[in-house]
Amino acid sequence: MNTPVLEGRIALVTGGSKGIGFGSAQRLIEEGAFVYITGRGKDALDAAVARLGSSAVGIEADASSKADMTAVAERIKQQHGKLDILFANAGLGHATPFPDLTEAQIDKEFGVNFKGVILTVQSMLGVLSHGASVILNASITADMGLPGFGVYAATKAAVRSLARSWTTDLKDRDIRVNTISPGVVPTEGYSDEQGMTQADVDAYVERVSKEIPAGRVGTSREMGDALVFLASDASKYVRGIDLVVDGGMTRVYAGKA
Ligand SMILES: NC(=O)c1ccc[n+]([C@@H]2O[C@H](COP(=O)([O-])OP(=O)(O)OC[C@H]3O[C@@H](n4cnc5c(N)ncnc54)[C@H](OP(=O)(O)O)[C@@H]3O)[C@@H](O)[C@H]2O)c1
């Protein structure tokens, strides 16, 4: 059996009760980390912690609230005195035809995906350890034009930019900041946020899989695998990058020559 690469590390995953955040928390724990997960819904958090086991704690907190994230930082400081891995993962998006886009939707997506990421990382500055790894969840949509996802994609492009700026802001503390850009990963968000039925998801997965060199969509655990790399000492010399985890979808032509 391989030695766990994150033994003794303390981690925070925002939006860890479902989807990519949950799969990532699972992988961090398997590699020896103790993981705090956040989310707004208590029931989902409790269910997630029950599955993750004794190396996980759930905290109800809205990632777009400075007060909530400050309270999360205080709790981690009191209980463990340090934070080694921060995955700012909480985010959402909804496909909306451009003419139908409302101010409320723009505010919601920027509020969580952009402002929330800033407030999350800023709130943790006092507890992040020297040499910590900060990972922001971006998206392949930051590189693509995708119908109805203009605002969402723009928030994710902004997140990639933040990672590069913060790499310089935090270099004296040897804190690394990188982004991960998942490809197509069917999660609870496809129904909860985007309102897709299971039949919609199945049809989409079948269609899009043909455009992915790997021949299939990704899983939350596979995003967690990439996260473990960015969280661990194996990526000590990796700073300010965007790690695209999309089965080759945005970098490789999947058709015939
Ligand atoms: N799935 C994909 O195909 C895909 C692709 C590229 C990028 N991403 C990115 O990956 C991240 C996770 O997506 P996902 O598909 O795993 O979503 P998901 O299945 O909907 O899970 C989202 C998680 O975030 C929590 N959350 C949402 N808003 C929050 C807030 N304001 N504060 C705290 N927690 C919040 C949710 O719990 P509550 O609702 O209870 O708060 C839930 O635990 C997002 O940043 C998304 O943009 C996803």
The ligand as a MOL file (V3000), in Angstrom:
LIG
                    3D

  0  0  0     0  0            999 V3000
M  V30 BEGIN CTAB
M  V30 COUNTS 48 52 0 0 0
M  V30 BEGIN ATOM
M  V30 1 N -19.6650 19.6390 -12.4980 0
M  V30 2 C -19.0280 20.1410 -13.5410 0
M  V30 3 O -19.1870 19.6800 -14.6900 0
M  V30 4 C -18.0810 21.2910 -13.3410 0
M  V30 5 C -17.2340 21.6500 -14.3900 0
M  V30 6 C -16.3460 22.6900 -14.2270 0
M  V30 7 C -16.2960 23.3730 -13.0120 0
M  V30 8 N -17.1290 23.0110 -12.0130 0 CHG=1
M  V30 9 C -17.0370 23.7620 -10.7360 0
M  V30 10 O -16.8840 22.8500 -9.6740 0
M  V30 11 C -17.4450 23.4050 -8.4780 0
M  V30 12 C -18.3950 22.3810 -7.8650 0
M  V30 13 O -19.3970 22.0650 -8.8240 0
M  V30 14 P -20.3110 20.7830 -8.6620 0
M  V30 15 O -20.7520 20.4180 -10.0250 0
M  V30 16 O -19.6400 19.7890 -7.8050 0 CHG=-1
M  V30 17 O -21.5750 21.4330 -7.8890 0
M  V30 18 P -22.7080 20.7700 -6.9710 0
M  V30 19 O -22.8490 19.3100 -7.2310 0
M  V30 20 O -23.9040 21.6540 -7.1540 0
M  V30 21 O -22.1370 20.9850 -5.5150 0
M  V30 22 C -21.9340 22.2990 -5.0730 0
M  V30 23 C -21.5360 22.2970 -3.6210 0
M  V30 24 O -21.2830 23.6540 -3.2340 0
M  V30 25 C -22.1730 24.0240 -2.1760 0
M  V30 26 N -22.4730 25.4330 -2.3630 0
M  V30 27 C -23.1330 26.0530 -3.3630 0
M  V30 28 N -23.1780 27.3660 -3.1490 0
M  V30 29 C -22.5310 27.5870 -1.9760 0
M  V30 30 C -22.2470 28.7350 -1.2110 0
M  V30 31 N -22.6640 29.9430 -1.5710 0
M  V30 32 N -21.5410 28.5870 -0.0660 0
M  V30 33 C -21.1410 27.3640 0.3460 0
M  V30 34 N -21.3740 26.2470 -0.3300 0
M  V30 35 C -22.0800 26.3580 -1.4830 0
M  V30 36 C -23.3590 23.0620 -2.2880 0
M  V30 37 O -24.0390 22.8650 -1.0640 0
M  V30 38 P -25.2830 23.8060 -0.6300 0
M  V30 39 O -26.1270 23.9910 -1.8530 0
M  V30 40 O -25.9620 23.0330 0.4650 0
M  V30 41 O -24.6870 25.0730 -0.1520 0
M  V30 42 C -22.6280 21.7830 -2.7070 0
M  V30 43 O -22.0100 21.1660 -1.6020 0
M  V30 44 C -18.1050 24.7190 -8.8940 0
M  V30 45 O -17.2300 25.7850 -8.6230 0
M  V30 46 C -18.2860 24.5460 -10.3910 0
M  V30 47 O -18.3470 25.7760 -11.0580 0
M  V30 48 C -18.0370 21.9900 -12.1450 0
M  V30 END ATOM
M  V30 BEGIN BOND
M  V30 1 1 1 2
M  V30 2 2 2 3
M  V30 3 1 2 4
M  V30 4 1 4 5
M  V30 5 2 4 48
M  V30 6 2 5 6
M  V30 7 1 6 7
M  V30 8 2 7 8
M  V30 9 1 8 9
M  V30 10 1 8 48
M  V30 11 1 9 10
M  V30 12 1 9 46
M  V30 13 1 10 11
M  V30 14 1 11 12
M  V30 15 1 11 44
M  V30 16 1 12 13
M  V30 17 1 13 14
M  V30 18 2 14 15
M  V30 19 1 14 16
M  V30 20 1 14 17
M  V30 21 1 17 18
M  V30 22 2 18 19
M  V30 23 1 18 20
M  V30 24 1 18 21
M  V30 25 1 21 22
M  V30 26 1 22 23
M  V30 27 1 23 24
M  V30 28 1 23 42
M  V30 29 1 24 25
M  V30 30 1 25 26
M  V30 31 1 25 36
M  V30 32 1 26 27
M  V30 33 1 26 35
M  V30 34 2 27 28
M  V30 35 1 28 29
M  V30 36 1 29 30
M  V30 37 2 29 35
M  V30 38 1 30 31
M  V30 39 2 30 32
M  V30 40 1 32 33
M  V30 41 2 33 34
M  V30 42 1 34 35
M  V30 43 1 36 37
M  V30 44 1 36 42
M  V30 45 1 37 38
M  V30 46 2 38 39
M  V30 47 1 38 40
M  V30 48 1 38 41
M  V30 49 1 42 43
M  V30 50 1 44 45
M  V30 51 1 44 46
M  V30 52 1 46 47
M  V30 END BOND
M  V30 END CTAB
M  END
